[in-house]
Amino acid sequence: MQKHTHDKLSRRERQIMDIIYRLGKATAAEVMDRLPDPPSYSAVRAMLRILEEKGHLFHEQVGPRYIYKATVSRDRAKKSALKRVLDTFFEGSTTQAVAALLDMSDDLSNNDLDRLTHLIDDAKAEGR
């Protein structure tokens, strides 16, 4: 089976995939409404068809409309994207990535910090 990665997508294709992931499913018109500086409706339909051919999307026909959905779950895509970021910018180090996030997160509340502490304690207990 072909491996589907988002790093091989054009900027516009990535925008479309982001919309599909955000909405869960969408018609061509819904995608077009959410694209910045959208191309024509027929161009959006063509890009959706190309994303289907590449294996990133599939569609279901509901009446006269096609409803597009991602072939890979949002959670799986999220993990894959995070792994790419870790590998590209942090030499695969989760510690470096978390430290960078903490450095740039001035808006963490005490509740957020408590939750992070709890997650770290749980990971330690599980022997990760």
For each residue, the residues with C-beta under 8 A, 3 or more apart:
1:
2: 55
3:
4: 54 55 56 71 72
5: 8 80 84
6: 9 14 17 56 77 80 81
7: 84
8: 5 54
9: 6 13 14 17 51 54 56
10: 13 14
11: 14 15
12: 15 16 35 39 47
13: 9 10 16 17 47 50 51 56
14: 6 9 10 11 17 18
15: 11 12 18 19 35 36
16: 12 13 19 20 31 35 44 47 48 51
17: 6 9 13 14 20 21 51 56 57 70
18: 14 15 21 22
19: 15 16 22 23 26 30 31 34 35
20: 16 17 23 24 25 26 31 57 68 69 70
21: 17 18 24 70 74 77
22: 18 19
23: 19 20 26 30 34
24: 20 21 69 74
25: 20 67 68 69
26: 19 20 23 30 31 34 67 68
27: 30 31 65 66 67 68
28: 31 32 41 44 45 48 66 68
29: 32 33 41
30: 19 23 26 27 33 34
31: 16 19 20 26 27 28 34 35 44 48 68
32: 28 29 35 38 41 44
33: 29 30 38
34: 19 23 26 30 31
35: 12 15 16 19 31 32 38 39 44
36: 15
37:
38: 32 33 35 44
39: 12 35 43 44 47
40: 43 44
41: 28 29 32 44 45
42: 45 46
43: 39 40 46 47
44: 16 28 31 32 35 38 39 40 41 47 48
45: 28 41 42 48 49
46: 42 43 49 50
47: 12 13 16 39 43 44 50 51
48: 16 28 31 44 45 51 52 57 59 66 68
49: 45 46 52 53
50: 13 46 47 53 54
51: 9 13 16 17 47 48 54 56 57 68
52: 48 49 55 56 57 58 59 68
53: 49 50
54: 4 8 9 50 51
55: 2 4 52 71
56: 4 6 9 13 17 51 52 70 71 72
57: 17 20 48 51 52 68 69 70 71
58: 52 68 69 71
59: 48 52 66 67 68 69
60: 66 67 69
61: 65 66 67
62: 65 66 67
63:
64:
65: 27 61 62
66: 27 28 48 59 60 61 62
67: 25 26 27 59 60 61 62
68: 20 25 26 27 28 31 48 51 52 57 58 59
69: 20 24 25 57 58 59 60
70: 17 20 21 56 57 73 74 77
71: 4 55 56 57 58
72: 4 56 76 77 80
73: 70 76 77
74: 21 24 70 77 78
75: 78 79
76: 72 73 79 80
77: 6 21 70 72 73 74 80 81
78: 74 75 81 82
79: 75 76 82 83
80: 5 6 72 76 77 83 84
81: 6 77 78 84 85
82: 78 79 85 86
83: 79 80 86 87
84: 5 7 80 81 87 88
85: 81 82 88 89 90 97
86: 82 83 89 90 92 93 94 97
87: 83 84 90 91 92
88: 84 85
89: 85 86 97
90: 85 86 87 93 94 96 97 100
91: 87 96
92: 86 87
93: 86 90 96 97
94: 86 90 97 98
95: 98 99
96: 90 91 93 99 100
97: 85 86 89 90 93 94 100 101
98: 94 95 101 102
99: 95 96 102 103
100: 90 96 97 103 104
101: 97 98 104 105
102: 98 99 105 108
103: 99 100
104: 100 101
105: 101 102 108
106:
107:
108: 102 105 112 113 116
109: 112 113
110: 113 114
111: 114 115
112: 108 109 115 116
113: 108 109 110 116 117
114: 110 111 117 118
115: 111 112 118 119
116: 108 112 113 119 120
117: 113 114 120 121
118: 114 115 121 122
119: 115 116 122 123
120: 116 117 123 124
121: 117 118 124 125
122: 118 119 125 126
123: 119 120 126 128
124: 120 121 127 128
125: 121 122
126: 122 123
127: 124
128: 123 124
